[in-house]
Amino acid sequence: MLRTWRFVTLLLGALGLALGTAHVLELPPKKSTPAAVPEVYLQLRTRWEFGHVAAFAAWLVGFSLLVLSVLMETPTEQSRI
């Protein structure tokens, strides 16, 4: 029972820290002027798009290798002889 409460406490603590950090990172853009936001967005859009494509490619390669490793037939003792 104690392990469950520790796990729940750590999970809620991590979730709270993650949400708090995300809020702190969002605060400066929210305080900027509305006219400056589109300029900044246009400057950073290509970097964000490249990052999303690179992350997708990495996840796709990883998932494909995982599926391939599960589907490949592993040799048995009899087939090695």
Secondary structure, 3 states (H helix, E strand, C coil): CHHHHHHHHHHHHHHHHHHHHHHHHHHHHHHCCCCHHHHHHHHHHHHHHHHHHHHHHHHHHHHHHHHHHHHCCCCCHHHHC
